[in-house]
Amino acid sequence: MKYSLLLVAGALLFVQFAHALPHMKRESVAVAIHSHNSIHHSEGSSSEEESPQAQLIIYTLAEIAKLSTWILEKGSIVIKNTVTELKEIPVKDELLQANITRMSEVAKDAGEFTLKEDEESILKLLLSMVNFATMMDDYENMPADSKLKHTLQTALENNGYNKFESEFEEKVLQMAKNFDVAFGEYVKVLSPEEKIKQAKLLKWYEDFKAETDEEKKLDKFGEIFDHLS
């Protein structure tokens, strides 16, 4: 998967950051996932949560959680069907059987997940994403000429992996566009004094937009929380 590195690093980043969020903000993220607004404002939230920085953090976490939910829902179907096909292979060596077992367990966990408006659901979602993304990254990094890679690839492609990959890439690109809009809204509400204080963050954003290498862009994105914390 072209974006498997983004999946793994992104999920790990958000798990780490979500754990660091105050209890109230984690609940706000859960609520924001079900909101269609680019920047979510909830009734009864504290002045701290209504700050531009807090809203940008909440929005960003909610967007990655929405994408993660889609990945687990659609990806689990692809993996379950792939496992069914692989189990029909009459002779399976130890390595293939180990991969079948792992895929089955990850798909089961992903397929049983239901997103709820509470903080524990968010953390479980992101942890499930780490497991799913790491599994797919391990698959992508197998030697291209190995028998195991060929067997898994054939079964995955027979069960809709290419379509899943294509749709995922489209969603990643759309999420990036949505983030541009959200960040633009964030900048609009900053006062001249706040813009001076947030000069490093604004400079980070310009560098982020200018980066074209996917892996470097992901690394650069991870720096946002250094400026928002």
Helices and strands as residue ranges (DSSP letters): H 4-20, H 23-33, H 52-87, H 94-112, H 119-140, H 147-158, H 161-188, H 192-197, H 199-210, H 214-222, H 224-228
